[in-house]
Amino acid sequence: MDKARKKTGLLQKTSRIFVMLSFLLMCCSTVVLYFYVRHILQQEIEEELYAITDRIETSLQQGEAPYSMPPVIEVVEAAATGQKILRDTLLYDDTQGKMELFRELVSFRTAGNRTYRITVRDYVLESQKILAAIIFSYVLIIALVFILLFYLNRAGNAYLWRPFFETLEKIGNFSLIDKEPLKLQDPDIREFSQLNKQVKTLTEKVRDDYRNLKQFTEDVSHELQTPLSIIQMKVDNIINSAPLSDEQYKQLTSIQKDIKRVTQMNKGLTLLTKIENNQFNLVREIDLSEMIRDKIADFEGLSNDKIELVCRDTLVVKMDYHLAEILCNNLISNAIKHCSDTGNIRVETTFLTLTVINPGDRAIVHADQVFERFYRENNSVRSTGLGLAIVKKICDLYQFDIAYAFVKNMHVFTVTVPGDPVLLSVKTPKAKL
């Protein structure tokens, strides 16, 4: 199974894109500026070399004596003329006492009957220093501007997207059981305004559908419960009043059990619906260890199986009291129904866990389906198939973890409370739009 990709916040994502694009632009512009400024500086040096050469040639034509100023200017007589040469050269500079890099222009000029070789040089290092200073200043300014723009862009995005985040927060806090309509602002951004209108329309529709479904479920449960009670009463009257044959008694008893099963199934489905709709909001602190002790005392009078309680630590949770009773009843009832004759049922509580253990002949074949509705391992045990499904729903509601295992011919159901159970409370479910 692939690992879920880590989600990034909208502002963080836009800021990251801004940083990446700005950094790329800064690097590209710095490279372009470097080559452009270097070209300009080199062009300036060459223009200066040509200007000095022209002045020297003019002075030679006017009959002035040639002069030299090594290593910057050298004017010497040459045997013949040659081509102009423009190049970089490395010479020893007496004034600096080290080898220096020069840009050199060599030309030839005839004045009178003599030919002169004119060599003019300029320091390359000076232009490199200027280039480095320009690039450094540019990078510094761009970096400061980038930092300023980053925070301005982040603040601007936060302000621009604020209506969206407010709507997102309202949707996250939206609950189907609230009677108040979802109050959303009307922002001046057209797209956000349309979004809020659509969200408001959708939430109202979802809330209406929820009310209708809730009403339908309650009506169906009530309408089914009434005729079932009447049928049950009439069957009881027939059994108790009229003389019946064995076959008739057997059939009426079977009808009576089926009616009871349908009644329990109706109650179980209604309970599941109420749990899913979060209609149990009376959360209180409950000593689950003490409740288990009371339930075991009740079941011992109804069952021949011996139930042993091992209380290693007190298990205290925050949940609805009625749901806590159903959780304990269903786990113990399930253990009694599927307990073999080879041992006793054991219930253990620790600070974070509730474990119900009962002996069994073999492991459940489809262990992954044990908490699904209407799942029954075999039809020999008369059950609605909803008991463990209700337990799973209750655990999901309060973020408990429930697991099944078959260890050494023992069925083991373990309910684990995450973190500090005393501080745990149910979260109101949000609407899934």
Secondary structure, DSSP 8 states (H G I E B T S, - for coil): ---------HHHHHHHHHHHHHHHHHHHHHHHHHHHHHHHHHHHHHHHHHHHHHHHHHHHHTT-----BTTTEEEEE-SS----EEEEEEEEETTTTEEEEEEEEEEEEEETTEEEEEEEEEEHHHHHHHHHHHHHHHHHHHHHHHHHHHHHHHHHHHHHTHHHHHHHHHHHT--TT--S-------SSHHHHHHHHHHHHHHHHHHHHHHHHHHHHHHHHHHHHHHHHHHHHHHHHHHHHS---HHHHHHHHHHHHHHHHHHHHHHHHHHHHHHHTT----EEEEEHHHHHHHHHHHHHTT-SS-EEEEESS--EEEEEHHHHHHHHHHHHHHHHHT--TTS-EEEEE-SSEEEEEEE-SS--TTGGGTTSTT--S-SSS---S-HHHHHHHHHHHTT-EEEEEE-SSEEEEEEE--S-GGG----------
